Amino acid sequence: MNIKDKLAHWVAQSLISQEQAAAIWDYEEAQAHSASAPWYRDTNLILRSVAILFAVAALFLLVASNWDSLPIAVRMLMGLLPFLGAITWGGWSIKKNNELNTELAFSLTTLLFGLNIMLQAQIFHISSYFPDGILWWIMGAIPIIIYFRSVFLTLVFQTLFVVWMVIELSYTQFSFASILFISVFVYINYLKPRAILFLSNLISIFIFTMYFAFFAVKNIGLNIEVVRAFFLPSSIAAYMLLGWTVILLYRQSFSDFFYKLYKNIFYLGMLLFLYIFSFWIITEEFMKFVSETNSQLYIFKIFVSLFWIILIGITCFFIRKKNQTLAKDYYIAAAFTLFCFSMLLFSGNFVVVFFILIHIGFLGFASWSIYEGMQQRHKGSFMIGIFLLIVWAAGRYFVLIDNYIITALLLFLSAVLIYGMNLLWNKKIQKNSNN
């Protein structure tokens, strides 16, 4: 029974009035029209685009395998003829008003444009700064991406953009064109709210920020390796949290599956971080390394940490007003991110305190997961908490293997807790089934 039949049935049963039924129908219609189409609706375009991408890759390999035996004119034509053919196909498709073929033709054109840049540079031994070839390739694709608002091309060239930024970073170079590229990619995601575009944008913005920050750090004379150790883990958490903020603020644009997947990825990273640093030797060495700093780096560390702490505080305030139901999970993620930055601010002086807090965080999350599972009768959450306790106990065994008494006490306590939790779960389920 569809929604329209259900409404008619409810009206006939006097459960709702005719006016209420009309209002519900109008709301459902508006939701249906505002929701973005699922990705599988575009399989025709997606599969053809992937086929074109494979064809261009095959052309690259074909040219490379016969490179030495071909005259210069043939080498040039092997790149130029497919490129001109794709432009001709695009023009013909425009004339025939075939929108699908037009987009495919110009998608092929942008890919072949890059092939020709590489081929001509190789043929004429152009040995200038080679990342500029990738830069011009992306710039040539930007008008096509904007005009067609192509998800496929956006993903392809966003990947190429990340590769270009990584190469630039290895040369300690910065190009203001990267700001234009980021703006275009975000604009396309705004026009076409897709989860995959959102993730690619989040990764691109993170890489761009690191790219800009490391360039700035290098130019003011700070050690990039030390700064990377300072901010990489906390910055990843901060950007993941900002992504979570966007998902909650525009919840209607993301599916429940994507939201849960994103939340679980964040929690997995958080638990992995806490577990790794639950070993004293790792925490001690890390805190010792990040505490070795000069006054200039210390000021930089304070400025960046306070910036993120204030920003996270503001986002928590807006999330509380926007979506209180989902705010609890978000606050756990925010607390972890703030903890990461506090480790940087107070590193060196509070190693033991942070070591204790790390254990409290890990075991606290396990306990909360067990409690939530029992309250909501959700076996998955309950078992996650039990699994975390088992993993923690196993880790203590390997760390304290030389101290038999303490190891035995911890393992015995863990055994009692796990067994006790299992008994509580069975009693609660049995009590609810009896009721």
N, C-alpha and C positions, 0 to 999 in steps of 0.2 A: 504494500500500500504506500503510494507516494504521499508527499506532504499535503498536496491539495485534497486528496481523498481523506486523509486523516482529519484535516480541518473541517471538511464537510460532515464527517462522522461525529466529531466533537460538538459541532453546532447542533446536529440532530439529537445528540444526547443531552443537550443543554449544559454542557461543560463550559463552553465559552459562548460569547455573543457573536453575532454576525460582524460587528465592527471590530472585535478583537481578532477574529479570523482574518479579516481583510488586512489588519495591521501586521499580523504575523506573516501573511503571504507577501506583503510589500517588503518586509524586512528580509525574508528569505530570498526574494528576487534580487534585492540590492546586494546581498552578500554573494550571491552566485555570479553577478556581473562584475563585482569588484575583485573577486578572487582571481589570481593569476592562473592561467592554464597550466596543467601539469606538464612536465617536461616531455612525457611520452606522446603528447599531442603533436609535437614537432619532429617526430621520427623521420618523416620524409626528408626534411631539410637536413637533419642531423646526419643521417646515413649517407646522403649524397655529399655532404661536406667532408665527412671522414674519408669517403672514397677519393675525393679530390686531394685531400691531404696525403693519402697513401700514394696517389699517382705522382704528386710532386716529389715525394721522397724517392720513388722509383726513378724519376728523371734525374735527380741528384746522383743516385748510384750509377745510372747508365752513363752519364757524362764522366763521372770519376773513373769508371772502369776502362774507358777508351780514351782518356785524356791525352796520354803521351803520343798516341798514334794518329791523332786528328790534327789537320791543319788549323791555323788560327781562325780562318773564315768560318770553317765548320763549327768550331768551338763556340764562336759568337752566335751563329745561327741556331745552335741547339738550345740556347737560352732565349734568344729574341723571337724566334718563330712561334713557340708556344705562348709567349707573352703577348705578341700581337694577335695571335689566334684567339686568346681569351678575351682581349679587348673587343675584337670583331664579334665574338659570340655575345658579349654583353650588349653591344650596340644593336645587334639583331634582335635580342630578347626585349630590349626597350621598345623597338619598333613594333614588335608583336604583342606588347603589353603583357609579357610573361614575367611576373614578378619573381617567381621562384627561380627560374633560370637566370634572370638578371642578377639576383643576389649571388647565386652560385658562380656565375661567370666572373663577377668582380671580386669574389672571394678568391677564386683561382688566380686572378690577375695580381692581387696583393701578395700571394705566396710566390708566384713566378717573378715578381718584382725583386724580392729578396734573392732569388736564385741568380738573377742577372747581375745584381750588385756584386755577389761573390764571384761569379764567373768573370766579369769584366776586370775586377781587381786582380784575379789570378792570371788572366791572359796577359794583361799589360804590366804585371808585376808592380802594382800600386802598393807601396809599403808604408803608407801613412798609418795613423793610429787606428788599428783594426776595429775596435768597438764602435767607431763612427759608422761602419757599414750597417751594424745592427740598428744604430740610432736612426739612420736615414730610412731603413726598412720600416721601422715602426712609424716614423713620421709620414711615410707614404701610405701606410694603412689607415691612419687616423681618420681622414675624410670618408673613406669607405665604411669604417666602423660606425661613425656618427650618422651617416646617411641611411644605412640599412639597419642600424641598431642591432647588429648581429651578435648573438650570444656566442656562437661558434668562433667568430673572428676575435671577439673580446677575450675569450679564454686562451686562444692560440697566442695572441700578441701580448697578453698579460704575462704568460709564461716566458715569452721572449724578453719582455721588459724586466722580469726578475733576473733572468740570466745576464742581461746587459748591466743591471745595477751591481750584481755580484762581481762581474769583470771590472767595472769601473772602480768598485771598492778596493779590489786587489791592486789597482794602480793609484789609489788615493785621489781619484778624480771626482768632480761633481758637475752635473749638467742641469741647468734650470729647465731644460726640456722635460725632465722627469716630473716636475710639478704639473705640466700640461698633460702628460700621459695619465698620471694618477687622477686628475680632474675628469678626464674623458671616461676612464673606466668606472669611476663612481657615478658619473652622469648616466651611463648606460645601465648600471645596476638600479639607479633611481627610476629610470623609465621602464625597465624590465626587472622587477623584484624577483630574482631567482636565488635559491639557496646556494647553488654552486657559484654564482657570480659574487654573492656576498662573501663566501669563504675565500675566493680568489682575491677579492678586494682587500679583505682583512690581512691576508698574507702579503700582498703587494705593499700595503700601507706600512706594515710592520718592517718589511725589508727596506722600504724607502726611508723610514725614520732612522733605522740603524745606519743606513747608507749616509744620510745627512749628518747624523750625530758623530759617527766615526771620522767623517771628513773634517767636521768642525774640531773634534778632539785632537786629531793629528795636527791641524794647523795652529792650535794654541799650545802645542808642545806636550800634551799628555800621552801617557803610554796606553795604546789601544788595547793591548792584552789585559791590562789591569782593569780598564773601563769595561771591557767585554765581560770579564769575570764578575764585576760589580753588578751590571745591569741586565745581562742577557736573561737569566732566569726570571727576575722580577718584571722585566719588560714584557716577556712572553705572557706572564700571568696578567699583567695590566692590560695588554691588548686583547687577550681572550675575554677579560672582564668587560672591556668596552664593547666587544662584539656581542656579549651577552646582554649588555644594556640596550643596544640597538634592537636585538631580537625581542626583548620585552616591550620596548616602546612601540614597535611596529609588529606586534604579535600576530596580527591577522595576515601578514604577508609570509609567515613561516608555518610549516606543518608541525603537528605534535611530534611526529617522528624526528624531524630535524632538530626541534628544541631539545628533546630527550637525548639525542645523539650528541649534540653540542655540550649539554650539561655533563654527560657521562665522560666525554673527552677531557673536559676541564677537571673533573673530579679525579680521573685517572692520572693526569699529569700532576695534580696536587698531591695525591697519595704517593706517587712514585718519588716526588721531591722529598716529602716528609720521611718516607722509608729510607731513602739513601742517606739523609742527614740524621737518621736515628742511630747511625754508627758513629761513635765518638771520634775515631781517627779522621773521618771525612769532615765532620763539623769543625774539629779543631784546626785542621790544615786549611780549610776554606776560610775560616774566620781570621786565621793568622795571615793568610795571603791578602785578603781584602782590607785588613787593618793597616797594612804597610802603605802609607800614603803621605803625600806632601800637602801643604796648606792649600795649594791651588786645586788639587784633586779633591780635597775634603770639601771645599766650598762648592765645587761642581756637584759632588755627591749629595750634599745637603739641598742644593737648589732643585735638582732633578727629583729627589725623593719627596720633598715637600710639595712640589708641583703635582706629582701623582697622588699623594695622600689627600690633598685638597680636592683634586678632580674626582677621586673615588668617593669622597664624602658627599660631593654635590650629586653624583649619579645615584648614590644610595637614597638621597632625599627624594629625587624625582621618581625612582622606582617605587618607593614606598607610597607615593601619591598615585602612581599610575596603575600598579598591579600588586596589591598586598598579598594576594593568594600565592603568587610565585616568588615573593620577596624573600622568603626564608632561605631557599636554596641559594639565591643571589647573595644574601648576607654572608653565608658561609664562604663563598668564593671571594667576596670583598675582604673578609677578615683575613683570609689566607694571603691575598695580594698585599694588604697593609703589613702583614707580618714579614713578608719578603723584603719590603722596603725598610722596615724597622731594623732588620738584620744588617742592612747596609749602613744605616745611620749610627747604630750603636755597636758596630763590629769591634772586636778586640777586647772590650771591657766586660761583656756579659755572655761569654761563651757558654758557661754552665747554665745560665738562665735560659738562653735560647735552646740549648740541648734539651732541657726539661720541657720547655714549651712545645718543641717539636714532638716529643713523646705524648704530651697531653693532646696535641692536635690530632695525631694519628689515632691514638686510642679513643679519643673523644669522638672522632668521626665513626669509628667502628661501633662504639656504644650507641651513638645516635642512630646509626643504621639498624642496629638490632632493635632498639626501642621503637623506631618508626615501623619496622616490619611487624613487630608484635601488636602495636596499636592498630595498624591498618590490615592486619592479617595478610601481609604481603611476603611470601616466602623468599622471593628474590632479594629484597632488602635485608631480611633477617640473615640469609646465608652469606651475603656480602660482608656483613659485620663479623660473622663467625670466621669467614675466610681471612679477613684482615687480622683478627686475633691470632689465628694459626700462623700466618706469615710472620707476624711480629715475634711470636714465641720462638719460631724456628730461627729467626735472625739472632735473638738473644743467645740461643744455644751455641751458635758458631762464634759469637763474640766472646762469651764467657766460658768457653770450653775448658779452659785451664782451672777455672774456679768451680769445682764440682758442687759445693754446697749451695752457692747462689744460683747456679744454673738449675740445680734440682728443684729449689724452692720456686723459681720462676715457672718452670715447666709444670710443676705440681699445681701451682695457682692457676695457670692457664688451662690445665685439664679440668680443674674444678669449675672454672667459669664457663668453659665451653659445654661441659656436661650439664651444668645447672641451667644455662640458657636453653639448651635443647629440652630439658624437662619442663621449663616454664612455657615454652612454645607449645609442647604437646598438651599441657594442661589447659592453656588458653583456647586452643582449637577444640579440645574435647568439651570445654565448658560452653563455648559458642554453639557447637553442634547440638548439645543437649537442650539449649534454650530455643 
